[in-house]
Amino acid sequence: MLWPLRQQLDYFFRHLPAKPGRVLDVGCGNGAFLLRARSAGWAVQGIEPDPLAAMGARQEGLDVANCAIEAFAPAAPFDQITLSHVFEHLHAPDEALRRMRPWLRPGGTLWMSLPNPSGLGHLVFGRNWFSLDPPRHLFLPPPRQVVAMLRAAGYQDVRLMRRGRGARSSILPSVEYARRRSRGFACGGALIASVIDVLGSWFPALSEEIVVIAKRRK
């Protein structure tokens, strides 16, 4: 399989291991990822604070708790916990990392994705970078800080993963923001996104997103 496609599929399934187990998606929205994981044989559960989104996920037959992280108490440990563009919205991210660690079985994996403020998109667009997204994004830690936070919370084997494709969703609106503020670009957003995707396929620190996995060893 071509490696760019493999990277995209790995991200699509959030680097789930081949052997199915139990997965929790924190901030699961309407349950789209949980449906994918369930189709791959995983036992799935979600947390979603938005009542309408939680209701939509439940209508798909998914087990989704309509609550915040602080109010959730799992009945059994999970093999993997995922947070896709959730971490940057948390008011107490350090506490959330510590709280979720006991939810994993020993050897279990925490997977997170979030915008990368150290990537090329922010470098090119500055204040026009779409993923700044104030006031919804409460903080945007660089990759080294994310790794440090995970280690401080007791996780081990912390690794930044290659993201590959996916920059268009933030680069195209960044171009539009820049145009509205009278800052033009010599090339279009699609070309800029393609360059970022190619570089991000090799160097995780340059991609639009931070994708990180960490283990609970004991």
C-alpha positions as CSV (number, residue, x, y, z in Angstrom):
1,M,0.0,0.0,0.0
2,L,1.3,3.5,-0.8
3,W,2.5,5.1,2.4
4,P,0.4,8.4,2.0
5,L,-2.7,6.3,1.8
6,R,-1.6,4.1,4.8
7,Q,-1.0,7.3,6.8
8,Q,-4.4,8.5,6.0
9,L,-6.1,5.2,6.9
10,D,-4.1,5.0,10.1
11,Y,-5.4,8.5,11.1
12,F,-8.9,7.6,9.9
13,F,-9.0,4.7,12.4
14,R,-6.9,6.5,15.0
15,H,-4.1,3.9,14.9
16,L,-6.4,1.3,16.5
17,P,-4.5,-2.0,16.9
18,A,-5.5,-4.9,14.6
19,K,-6.9,-6.9,17.5
20,P,-10.2,-5.4,18.6
21,G,-10.8,-4.5,22.2
22,R,-12.7,-1.7,24.1
23,V,-12.4,1.9,22.9
24,L,-13.6,5.1,24.4
25,D,-14.0,8.3,22.3
26,V,-13.9,11.4,24.5
27,G,-15.9,14.2,22.8
28,C,-17.4,11.7,20.3
29,G,-19.9,14.1,18.7
30,N,-22.4,12.2,16.6
31,G,-20.4,9.0,16.9
32,A,-18.9,8.8,13.5
33,F,-15.6,7.4,14.7
34,L,-17.3,5.0,17.1
35,L,-19.3,3.6,14.1
36,R,-16.1,3.0,12.2
37,A,-14.5,1.3,15.2
38,R,-17.6,-0.8,15.8
39,S,-17.5,-1.9,12.1
40,A,-13.9,-3.1,12.7
41,G,-15.0,-5.3,15.6
42,W,-14.4,-3.0,18.6
43,A,-16.6,-2.6,21.6
44,V,-17.3,1.2,21.7
45,Q,-18.3,3.8,24.2
46,G,-18.3,7.6,24.0
47,I,-18.5,10.8,26.1
48,E,-20.2,13.8,24.6
49,P,-21.1,17.0,26.6
50,D,-23.4,18.3,23.9
51,P,-26.9,16.8,24.5
52,L,-28.0,17.0,20.9
53,A,-24.9,15.4,19.6
54,A,-25.1,12.7,22.3
55,M,-28.7,12.1,21.3
56,G,-27.8,11.7,17.7
57,A,-25.1,9.1,18.6
58,R,-27.5,7.2,20.7
59,Q,-30.0,7.0,17.9
60,E,-27.2,5.1,16.0
61,G,-27.3,2.5,18.8
62,L,-24.1,3.8,20.5
63,D,-23.4,3.8,24.2
64,V,-22.7,7.5,24.8
65,A,-22.6,9.3,28.1
66,N,-23.9,12.9,28.0
67,C,-21.4,14.3,30.5
68,A,-18.1,16.0,31.0
69,I,-14.9,14.0,31.6
70,E,-15.1,14.9,35.3
71,A,-18.5,13.1,35.7
72,F,-17.6,9.9,33.8
73,A,-16.9,6.6,35.6
74,P,-16.2,3.6,33.4
75,A,-17.5,0.2,34.3
76,A,-14.4,-1.5,32.9
77,P,-11.0,-0.4,31.6
78,F,-10.4,0.4,27.9
79,D,-7.7,-0.7,25.5
80,Q,-7.7,2.7,23.8
81,I,-9.0,6.2,24.5
82,T,-9.2,8.8,21.8
83,L,-9.6,12.5,21.7
84,S,-9.9,14.1,18.3
85,H,-9.7,17.9,18.5
86,V,-11.0,17.9,22.1
87,F,-7.8,18.6,24.1
88,E,-7.6,22.3,23.0
89,H,-11.1,22.9,24.4
90,L,-10.5,21.6,27.9
91,H,-10.4,24.0,30.8
92,A,-8.2,21.7,32.9
93,P,-6.2,19.6,30.4
94,D,-3.6,18.4,32.9
95,E,-6.3,17.1,35.2
96,A,-8.0,15.4,32.3
97,L,-4.9,13.5,31.4
98,R,-4.4,12.3,34.9
99,R,-8.1,11.4,35.3
100,M,-8.1,9.3,32.1
101,R,-5.0,7.3,32.8
102,P,-6.7,4.8,35.2
103,W,-9.4,4.3,32.6
104,L,-6.9,2.4,30.5
105,R,-5.9,-1.1,31.1
106,P,-2.1,-1.7,31.6
107,G,-0.7,-1.5,28.1
108,G,-3.6,0.5,26.9
109,T,-3.1,3.5,24.6
110,L,-4.2,7.2,24.7
111,W,-4.6,8.8,21.2
112,M,-5.0,12.5,20.6
113,S,-5.1,14.9,17.7
114,L,-5.1,18.7,18.0
115,P,-4.0,21.8,15.9
116,N,-0.2,22.3,15.7
117,P,0.8,25.9,16.4
118,S,4.4,25.0,15.5
119,G,3.5,23.8,12.0
120,L,3.9,25.6,8.7
121,G,0.2,26.7,8.6
122,H,0.6,29.0,11.6
123,L,4.0,30.1,10.4
124,V,2.6,31.1,7.0
125,F,-0.7,32.7,8.1
126,G,0.0,34.0,11.6
127,R,-3.1,35.6,13.1
128,N,-5.1,34.5,10.0
129,W,-4.5,30.8,10.8
130,F,-7.9,29.2,11.0
131,S,-7.0,26.8,13.8
132,L,-6.4,29.6,16.3
133,D,-10.2,29.7,16.5
134,P,-10.7,32.0,19.5
135,P,-12.5,31.8,21.9
136,R,-13.4,28.1,21.3
137,H,-9.7,27.0,21.5
138,L,-8.6,27.7,25.0
139,F,-5.0,26.8,24.5
140,L,-2.8,25.4,21.7
141,P,0.3,23.7,23.1
142,P,3.2,22.9,20.8
143,P,4.3,19.3,20.3
144,R,7.0,19.3,22.9
145,Q,4.6,20.6,25.5
146,V,2.0,18.0,24.7
147,V,4.6,15.3,25.1
148,A,5.8,16.8,28.4
149,M,2.2,17.0,29.7
150,L,1.6,13.4,28.9
151,R,4.8,12.3,30.6
152,A,4.0,14.4,33.6
153,A,0.6,12.7,33.9
154,G,2.2,9.3,34.1
155,Y,2.1,8.1,30.5
156,Q,5.0,6.4,28.8
157,D,6.2,5.6,25.3
158,V,4.9,8.9,24.0
159,R,5.2,9.2,20.3
160,L,4.4,11.9,17.7
161,M,2.9,10.3,14.6
162,R,3.1,11.4,11.0
163,R,-0.2,13.0,9.9
164,G,0.1,13.2,6.1
165,R,-2.9,14.5,4.2
166,G,-5.6,16.7,5.8
167,A,-4.3,20.3,5.8
168,R,-6.9,21.6,3.4
169,S,-9.6,21.9,6.1
170,S,-7.6,24.6,7.9
171,I,-5.5,26.1,5.1
172,L,-8.4,27.0,2.8
173,P,-10.3,29.1,5.3
174,S,-6.9,30.6,6.4
175,V,-6.4,31.9,2.9
176,E,-9.9,33.4,3.0
177,Y,-9.2,35.1,6.3
178,A,-6.0,36.5,4.9
179,R,-7.8,37.8,1.8
180,R,-10.5,39.5,3.9
181,R,-7.7,41.3,5.7
182,S,-6.0,42.5,2.5
183,R,-3.1,40.1,2.7
184,G,-2.9,38.2,-0.6
185,F,-1.0,35.1,-1.4
186,A,0.9,34.4,-4.6
187,C,-0.4,30.8,-4.7
188,G,-3.7,29.3,-3.8
189,G,-4.6,27.4,-0.6
190,A,-4.8,24.1,-2.3
191,L,-1.1,24.3,-3.3
192,I,-0.1,25.5,0.2
193,A,-2.0,22.6,1.8
194,S,-0.4,20.1,-0.6
195,V,3.1,21.3,0.4
196,I,2.2,21.1,4.1
197,D,0.8,17.6,3.6
198,V,3.9,16.3,1.9
199,L,6.2,17.8,4.5
200,G,3.9,16.6,7.3
201,S,4.1,13.1,5.9
202,W,7.8,13.0,6.8
203,F,8.1,15.4,9.7
204,P,5.3,15.4,12.3
205,A,6.4,18.8,13.7
206,L,5.5,20.5,10.4
207,S,2.0,19.2,9.9
208,E,-1.2,21.0,10.6
209,E,-2.1,18.6,13.4
210,I,-0.3,17.1,16.3
211,V,-1.1,13.4,16.4
212,V,0.3,11.7,19.5
213,I,-0.1,8.3,21.2
214,A,1.0,7.3,24.7
215,K,0.8,4.2,26.8
216,R,-0.2,3.3,30.3
217,R,2.4,0.8,31.2
218,K,1.2,-0.1,34.8
